[in-house]
Amino acid sequence: MVLFCGTATAQFKKALPNLRGNGQASDAKVNIGLLGGGNFTLWQHFKSAQTADWYLANYKPTLRFGYFGGIAVEYMLNNHFSVGLNAIYEQHNVGLNYMNPHFPTGFNQHMKRNYDLTADYNSIEVYTPVTFYINIGSKNLKPYFFVAPRASYILGGKMEYTRTDYDIETGEIIGTPLTSTANFSDTTYQMINVGGMAGIGTQVRFNTSNYYFLVKIDLSANVNGIQTFTKYDLLNEFNHLRFSGDAHATVTFLLPLKKRLVGACVKWGEYD
């Protein structure tokens, strides 16, 4: 008897987009992509140096928007939780106006002293969002919220104060406005900020025949505990704590790092 031996294959794999499972890619464990958006940075002094003759009041932020962009990496722990690592380049513009409405003069009279602050600076920032996705019954639309520690390093920039004195009765300018400028590269500043952030958003999944990509849109806010602008001597007049925070609107485009087709294995001869 003569025996013939050979290899028999029960199934074969073929990327057929419209077979079982619609040929869509399964959820990847790792997503990587780009993010960008706009920011609004807020500064405000703590009112810790107020006396009868020294009172800072009427803090009014000036809306000056900045921008940022960078890379995002996300690792899915399960269908609800993920951890990420985002690194961005961010440009900040700060505006703030405040006054001392009862500033004493050497003639035993009073005037009001107004301050205008502007600051423009750039930073590299890193944060690690921990995200919880809410199941609403749709795989293509997932609301979420996240929290993250955040750190930044100031690359450079400058701060400018303009001090103007007014007569408290007539409102006329007294003397010449005085301007003071400081560079963030000076030794009076620490160049590292550390804080935390939290935000809410929505993830949208876009499916193609055998692949998918994700778009995330969110709003977030962060507050710095350790910050570059902790102390600064304003024209030799005060030295106390300053509050700093940011609001962000972010769009993130993510691609799954690994593609695997579901329902693409069919028996030979089952389909033409």
C-alpha positions as CSV (number, residue, x, y, z in Angstrom):
1,M,0.0,0.0,0.0
2,V,1.3,3.4,-0.9
3,L,0.6,6.3,1.5
4,F,0.4,9.9,0.4
5,C,0.9,12.4,3.2
6,G,0.0,16.1,3.0
7,T,-1.2,19.0,5.0
8,A,-4.9,19.7,5.3
9,T,-6.1,23.2,6.2
10,A,-9.6,23.5,7.7
11,Q,-9.9,27.3,7.4
12,F,-8.1,30.2,5.9
13,K,-8.0,33.9,6.8
14,K,-9.0,36.5,4.4
15,A,-9.9,40.2,5.0
16,L,-13.5,40.2,3.8
17,P,-15.1,43.4,5.0
18,N,-18.8,42.4,4.9
19,L,-18.7,38.9,6.5
20,R,-19.5,37.9,10.0
21,G,-18.8,40.7,12.5
22,N,-19.0,43.3,9.7
23,G,-15.2,42.8,9.4
24,Q,-14.6,45.6,11.9
25,A,-11.4,45.8,13.9
26,S,-11.6,44.8,17.6
27,D,-10.9,47.4,20.2
28,A,-7.1,48.0,20.5
29,K,-5.4,48.1,23.8
30,V,-3.2,51.0,22.8
31,N,-4.3,54.2,21.0
32,I,-1.8,56.8,19.8
33,G,-2.4,60.2,18.1
34,L,-2.3,64.0,18.2
35,L,-4.1,66.6,20.2
36,G,-4.5,70.3,20.1
37,G,-6.7,73.2,21.2
38,G,-7.0,76.5,23.0
39,N,-6.5,77.7,26.5
40,F,-7.3,80.5,28.9
41,T,-4.9,81.2,31.7
42,L,-6.0,82.9,35.0
43,W,-3.8,84.6,37.6
44,Q,-5.1,86.1,40.8
45,H,-3.3,87.3,44.0
46,F,-4.4,85.9,47.3
47,K,-5.5,88.9,49.5
48,S,-3.0,88.2,52.3
49,A,-1.4,91.6,52.6
50,Q,-4.4,93.8,53.3
51,T,-4.2,96.5,55.9
52,A,-6.2,99.7,56.5
53,D,-3.9,101.6,54.0
54,W,-3.1,98.6,51.7
55,Y,-6.0,97.0,50.0
56,L,-5.9,95.2,46.6
57,A,-9.4,94.9,45.1
58,N,-11.4,94.4,42.0
59,Y,-9.4,91.7,40.4
60,K,-10.6,91.4,36.8
61,P,-9.0,88.9,34.4
62,T,-8.6,90.0,30.8
63,L,-9.5,87.4,28.2
64,R,-6.3,86.5,26.3
65,F,-6.3,83.1,24.7
66,G,-3.4,80.8,23.9
67,Y,-3.0,77.5,22.1
68,F,-1.3,74.1,22.5
69,G,-0.6,70.9,20.6
70,G,1.2,67.6,21.1
71,I,1.0,63.8,21.2
72,A,-1.3,61.5,23.2
73,V,-0.9,57.8,24.1
74,E,-3.7,55.8,25.8
75,Y,-3.7,52.3,27.2
76,M,-7.1,50.7,27.7
77,L,-7.3,48.7,30.9
78,N,-10.9,47.6,30.0
79,N,-14.0,49.0,28.4
80,H,-14.4,51.6,31.0
81,F,-10.9,52.6,32.3
82,S,-7.8,53.9,30.6
83,V,-4.5,55.5,31.6
84,G,-2.7,57.9,29.3
85,L,0.4,60.0,28.8
86,N,0.1,63.3,27.0
87,A,3.0,65.7,26.2
88,I,2.2,69.2,24.7
89,Y,3.8,72.5,23.8
90,E,1.7,75.3,25.2
91,Q,1.6,79.1,24.7
92,H,0.0,81.2,27.4
93,N,-1.3,84.7,27.4
94,V,-2.3,86.3,30.7
95,G,-4.1,89.5,31.4
96,L,-5.1,90.9,34.8
97,N,-6.3,94.2,36.2
98,Y,-6.6,95.2,39.8
99,M,-6.3,98.3,42.0
100,N,-5.7,99.7,45.5
101,P,-8.6,102.2,45.8
102,H,-7.2,104.0,48.9
103,F,-3.5,104.4,48.5
104,P,-2.0,107.0,50.9
105,T,0.3,109.7,49.6
106,G,3.0,111.8,51.4
107,F,0.6,114.8,51.5
108,N,-1.9,113.0,53.7
109,Q,-4.2,112.7,50.8
110,H,-5.5,109.6,49.0
111,M,-5.4,108.4,45.5
112,K,-6.3,105.1,43.8
113,R,-3.5,103.0,42.3
114,N,-4.4,100.8,39.3
115,Y,-2.3,97.9,38.0
116,D,-2.4,96.2,34.6
117,L,-0.5,92.9,34.2
118,T,0.2,91.0,31.0
119,A,2.3,87.9,30.6
120,D,3.3,85.8,27.6
121,Y,5.2,82.6,28.0
122,N,5.7,79.2,26.5
123,S,5.9,75.8,28.3
124,I,6.3,72.1,27.8
125,E,3.7,70.2,29.8
126,V,3.2,66.5,30.6
127,Y,0.1,65.0,32.2
128,T,-1.2,61.4,32.8
129,P,-5.0,61.3,32.5
130,V,-6.9,58.5,34.2
131,T,-10.2,58.2,32.2
132,F,-13.5,56.6,33.0
133,Y,-15.8,55.9,30.0
134,I,-19.5,55.9,30.6
135,N,-21.5,53.1,28.9
136,I,-24.6,54.5,27.3
137,G,-25.3,51.5,25.1
138,S,-23.5,52.8,22.0
139,K,-20.0,51.8,21.1
140,N,-19.6,54.7,18.8
141,L,-20.3,57.4,21.3
142,K,-18.8,57.3,24.8
143,P,-19.0,60.2,27.3
144,Y,-16.1,60.3,29.8
145,F,-14.4,62.2,32.6
146,F,-10.8,62.2,33.7
147,V,-8.4,63.4,36.3
148,A,-4.6,63.8,35.9
149,P,-1.5,65.0,37.7
150,R,0.2,67.7,35.5
151,A,3.7,69.2,35.4
152,S,5.2,71.9,33.1
153,Y,8.5,73.5,32.5
154,I,8.6,77.2,31.4
155,L,10.7,77.7,28.3
156,G,10.7,81.5,28.4
157,G,8.6,84.6,28.3
158,K,8.1,87.9,30.0
159,M,5.8,89.7,32.5
160,E,4.9,93.4,32.4
161,Y,3.2,95.5,35.0
162,T,1.9,99.1,34.4
163,R,1.1,101.1,37.5
164,T,-1.1,104.2,37.1
165,D,-2.1,106.6,39.9
166,Y,-5.4,108.5,39.9
167,D,-6.8,111.3,42.0
168,I,-9.5,109.7,44.1
169,E,-11.9,112.6,43.6
170,T,-11.3,113.9,40.1
171,G,-10.1,110.6,38.5
172,E,-7.2,112.5,36.8
173,I,-3.8,110.7,36.3
174,I,-1.2,111.7,38.8
175,G,2.3,111.7,37.4
176,T,3.5,109.3,34.8
177,P,2.5,105.6,34.6
178,L,5.4,103.4,35.7
179,T,6.1,100.1,33.9
180,S,8.1,97.2,35.2
181,T,9.2,94.2,33.0
182,A,10.6,90.9,34.2
183,N,11.8,87.9,32.1
184,F,10.9,84.4,33.2
185,S,14.5,83.4,32.7
186,D,15.5,85.5,35.8
187,T,16.5,83.6,38.9
188,T,13.5,85.0,40.8
189,Y,11.4,82.3,39.2
190,Q,11.3,78.6,39.5
191,M,10.7,77.2,36.0
192,I,8.6,74.1,37.0
193,N,4.9,74.0,37.8
194,V,3.1,71.1,39.4
195,G,-0.6,70.7,39.8
196,G,-3.7,68.6,38.9
197,M,-6.4,68.7,36.3
198,A,-9.9,67.3,35.7
199,G,-12.2,67.3,32.7
200,I,-15.3,65.9,30.9
201,G,-15.7,65.0,27.2
202,T,-17.1,62.7,24.6
203,Q,-15.3,60.1,22.4
204,V,-16.7,59.4,18.9
205,R,-15.7,56.2,17.1
206,F,-15.6,56.2,13.3
207,N,-15.7,52.8,11.6
208,T,-14.5,51.9,8.1
209,S,-14.8,48.6,6.4
210,N,-12.1,46.9,8.5
211,Y,-10.6,49.6,10.7
212,Y,-11.6,52.5,13.0
213,F,-10.3,55.7,14.5
214,L,-11.3,57.8,17.5
215,V,-11.9,61.5,18.1
216,K,-12.1,62.9,21.6
217,I,-13.5,66.4,22.5
218,D,-13.2,67.6,26.0
219,L,-13.1,70.6,28.4
220,S,-10.8,70.6,31.4
221,A,-9.3,72.8,34.0
222,N,-6.0,72.6,36.0
223,V,-4.7,74.3,39.1
224,N,-1.0,74.7,39.9
225,G,0.0,74.0,43.5
226,I,3.7,74.5,43.0
227,Q,4.1,77.3,40.4
228,T,6.6,79.5,38.7
229,F,4.8,82.7,39.8
230,T,4.5,82.0,43.5
231,K,6.3,85.2,44.6
232,Y,7.2,88.4,42.8
233,D,8.1,91.8,44.1
234,L,5.8,94.2,42.3
235,L,7.7,97.5,42.1
236,N,9.0,96.9,45.7
237,E,5.5,97.2,47.0
238,F,4.3,93.6,47.9
239,N,5.4,90.1,47.9
240,H,2.8,87.4,48.5
241,L,1.2,84.3,46.9
242,R,-0.5,84.3,43.5
243,F,-3.1,81.8,42.2
244,S,-2.6,80.3,38.8
245,G,-4.9,78.0,36.7
246,D,-5.8,77.2,33.1
247,A,-8.9,76.1,31.2
248,H,-8.5,74.0,28.1
249,A,-10.6,72.9,25.1
250,T,-9.0,69.9,23.5
251,V,-9.6,67.8,20.4
252,T,-7.7,64.5,20.2
253,F,-7.3,62.3,17.1
254,L,-6.4,58.7,18.0
255,L,-5.5,55.6,15.9
256,P,-5.4,52.1,17.4
257,L,-1.9,50.8,17.5
258,K,-2.9,47.3,16.7
259,K,-5.5,46.1,14.1
260,R,-7.2,42.7,14.3
261,L,-10.2,41.7,12.2
262,V,-13.2,40.1,13.8
263,G,-15.3,37.6,11.8
264,A,-12.8,37.5,8.9
265,C,-12.1,33.7,9.3
266,V,-14.4,31.7,7.0
267,K,-14.5,28.1,5.9
268,W,-13.2,27.4,2.4
269,G,-16.1,27.2,0.0
270,E,-18.6,28.9,2.4
271,Y,-18.5,32.1,0.4
272,D,-17.9,32.6,-3.3
